[in-house]
Each structure stands twice: as structure tokens, then as C-alpha cells.
Amino acid sequence: MSVKELDSSNQTRIFLEKTPLFANVPERALDIAQSVVQLRTYESGSIMFQEGDIGEALYIIKSGLIKLSKVDLGGYEKTLAILQAPEFFGEMALLGSELRSATAMTLSKVTAYLLFKDDFKKLIDSYASISLNLTTTLAKRLKGMDDEAQILSYKDAQGRVAFVLLRLFRSGVVNISEGGAALVKLTHQDIANLAGTSRETVTRALKVLEREAVISTRPKEIIIEDVQGLEEILHGIRT
């Protein structure tokens, strides 16, 4: 369930111009976007939309973490991405098929701007720079998916889990402890869904990585102790 929130126009504008969708767009485009977006809050564990729903809006994350997932033909959940501010998502159902191709769930309390379908289409039709930003972002996502598919197809369990942890670390989807350590606050099942394997396999792989002293673990928490060590395991330098 979402809750509408008030947000000052100036704060909205400052935020939007720093997002990938509205980077370096004309002032008038920002004026329009600022006037039509709606800020909403979602509690942790909320379903923002489900696979197969009709798409009504694009979401721009202001704060919090979002998990995008899809159920495969075998009935298993596959995590497609973990997203955070200032990323946007939900645009595909507004461009082609009207149905959502994935499920979006919050992993923490989330605030997001909603840009509804008619306003979104008017903006990309009227401003080529917004359309270019959209195309550039989609191209980067496709390349990332290609790279991920290759790695997850050929690496062993330790390599796949190392890849997932490094991806989360580099994308900033971590918490920093008081001592400066990077904390990944995801369950073993969440990691398994990202790595395309089973929870049991991830648990075994994490134990191996812990013996290698590149990570340590606590309930629902993985502490990245040695980023370079994870790199070496991913690339087969350390066995």
C-alpha cells in the first residue's frame, strides 16, 4: 500500500535533474516533470506492482531499495535487479506491452516519484533529450544483462556468488557499518535468486567464501571483508 506525500517543488526539481531520465534536459522539460510527478511512500515488504498488472506509471526511486523479480517457467523466482535512488523502472509497460513484465517489491521503506503514462509519453515525444536518456539507460541495462548471463553461465557457485556480491557492492546497494565494513542485508534466498541457483548452493558457497576470509556472515547479513579477494575468486585467480 502506498501513501501520497507532499514535497516542495524546489526539492522535486533538484532531485529530478540528478536522475538518469532527466539529466541535461531543457528547463521547460523539468518544469513539466516537476508539476506532474507524484511522491509516494511504501513500507518495507510492499508489492508496488506484480507481473501481469497493467502498467500505469514509471517509478523514480528517491530513497530505499527495490527488488525486481520474475517467475520462470518452472515456477521459481528469479531476481532481475536490486535498484536504488536515483534509478527508474517500470517504463517498459508504458512503451510497448501494457502489462508488467516483472514484480516490484520494496526491500526497505521506499519513497518514489510516479510519472504517469500520459505525462511520460508527452515528455518523451516533446523532448528528444529525455528519449535519448531513456534509450541510453536501456542500452546499459541490456549490456549488463549480457555480461551477467555470460558470467552466471560459466562460473562455479563461489564465482557466481562473488559476482553477485561485487555487483551489489559496486552499485552501492550496501549499508556501511560504523567500522566502515560493507554490509549486504539480503537473505541467502535473495542472493540465490540473483545468482540463479538454489539457497542451499548459496549457503555452501558463502561458507567457502567465509573460509577464504573475503566475507563474514550474520543472520540476514553478509559483511564484505575483502573486495580484491572476491575479484580474485570471480576471475579464478584464487582457488
N, C-alpha and C positions, 0 to 999 in steps of 0.2 A: 504494500500500500504506500502511495506517495503522499507527501504533504507539500502544498504550494508554499513558497516563501517569498518575502519581499526582498528586493535587492536594489540598491541605488543605481541609477542609470550610469553614473560615473564608474562605479565598481564593475558593472557589467561590461562596459566598453573597454576598460583597461584589460579585463580578463580576456575578452573575445579577440582582441588584436594580437594576443600572445599565443593563440591556438593555431594548430596547423591549417585549419579550414579558412581562417580569416587573416592569415599572415600577409602583410603588404597589400591589402586590398584598399580600394578608394575609400575616402572618408564617408561618402554617401552610403556605401555598402555597409559600413559599420553602424551608421545611424539607423539604417533599416533593421539590421540584425538586432541591435540593441533594443529596438522598440517592439520586436515580435517574440523574442525568446522568453521562455517561462522557466523560472528556477524552482526545482522541486527537490525534496529530501526523501531518501529511502533508508529505512532501518537495515541493519546487517541481516543477511539471510533473505532479503526480499527478492521476489521474482519481478524484474522490470518488464520483461515480455518473454513469451515462450515460443519455441519453434512452431511454426504454423499459424501464429497470430497474424492479423492484418497489421501492416506497418503504418503507423500514423505520424511518427516523428523521428528525427535524428537526435541523438543524445551527445552532449558535450560535457565531459566529466569535469566538475570543478574541484571535488575532493573525494577521496575514498578509492576503493578497489572494486572492479567489476570482473566477473568471470563469464566469458562466452563459451558455451558448450553445445554439443550436438550429439544426438543418439545415433549410433551406427546401425547397420542392418542386423547386427547380432543383438541389438538391444543394450549395448554398452555405451556409457557416456564418454565422449572424447572432449577434453578441454581444448578449445581452439586458441584462446588467448586470455591473458590477465591484463586488464587495462587500468590506467590511472590518469589523473589530470596531466595535461590538458587534451588528452586524446578524445576522439569522437567515434561513434559507432551507430549502427542502425540505418545507415544510408542506403544499403542495397535494396531493401524493401520499398524504398521511395523512388528508386531509379528504374527498376525492371519489374520483377515479380512483386506483387503487393504483400506476399506472405513472408514472415520472418524465417530466415534460414537457420537460426540458432536461438538458444535460450540465453538471456542475460540475467545473472544473479549477482547481488551485492555480496562482497566478502567482508565488508565493513560498513559503517554508516556512510552514505553517499549523498552528495549534492550534485545535481546535474542540471544543465540548461537544456530545455527541449525546444527544438526548432521544427515546427510542424510542416507537413508535406507541402502545402500550397506555398507557404512562405519560402521554404527551401528551394522549390522549383523556380520561383520568381527570381530568387537571388542568383542561382547558377545560370539562369537564362539571361539575366541582365548584366552580369559581371563575369567576364572571361577569367579574371584572376582567381575568383572563387572556384570556378570549374577546373582551372589548372591545378589549384591546390588539392582539390578532390582527386583528380587523376594522378597526381604525383604521390599522394598518400596511398592510393590503391595499388599503384605500381610497386611501392616499397613493401607493402604487405604481401603481394604475390611473390616477390623475390625472397622475402623472409620465409614464406611457406615452402618454397622450393628448397632453400638451404636446409630448413628443418627436416623436410621429408628425406633428403639425402642422408643427413646425419642419423636420424632415427631408424633408417632402414639398414645401416651398415654397422652401427656401433653396438657393443655389448651392453649389458644392463648398467654397469658402472659408468660407461661413457654416455649413455642416454640420460641418466640421472644427473651426471656432471653437466651436460649440455643444458638441461632444464634449469639447474641452479644458477649457472652462469648467465643464462638469458634473463632470469628474474633479477639477478644482481645488476646486470648492465642496464636493464630497463628502469631501474630504480624501484622495483616492486619489492622492497625490503624495508624493514624497520632497523634503525640503528640503536643499539643498546647504549647505556651510559658509558660503558667501557669502549665504545666505538665499533663493536662487532656488528656484522650484518646478519639480521635475523629474518629468516623466511618463515612467516607464520601461516603455513599451509599443512594440511594433513597428508599422510602418506598416500591416501586415495587421490587427493588433489594432484600430487606430484605424479602419481601413476597415470592419471588422465592426461596430463601434459606430455608425459613420456611415451604414451601409447602402449602401456604394459600393465601388469597386474599390481595390486597393492602388495602382495606377498613378495613379488620380484623387487619392488622398490625398497621394501623393508630390508631385504637381504643386501641389496646394493648399498643402501645407506650404512649398514653395518660395516661393509668393506671400506667405504669412504671414511668412516669414523676410525677404523683401524689404521688407515693411511694418514690420519691426523689432519685431513683437509676440511672436515666438518666435525661438529659435535651435535648431539640431539637432546631435546627435551620434549615432553608431550606437546604435540601440535606446533613444534618449533624446531627449526634447523638453523644452527649457527655456522656461518661460513668462516672457517678459520684461516684458510689458505687458498686464495683465488688462483695464484700461479699453479698450485698443486692440482686444482680442478682442471686447469688448462692442460697440464701435462697428462692427466688421466684421459681427458677427452681426445687428445691427439696421439695417444698411445706411447707417449714418451716415458711415462711411469706405468709399470705393470704390477 
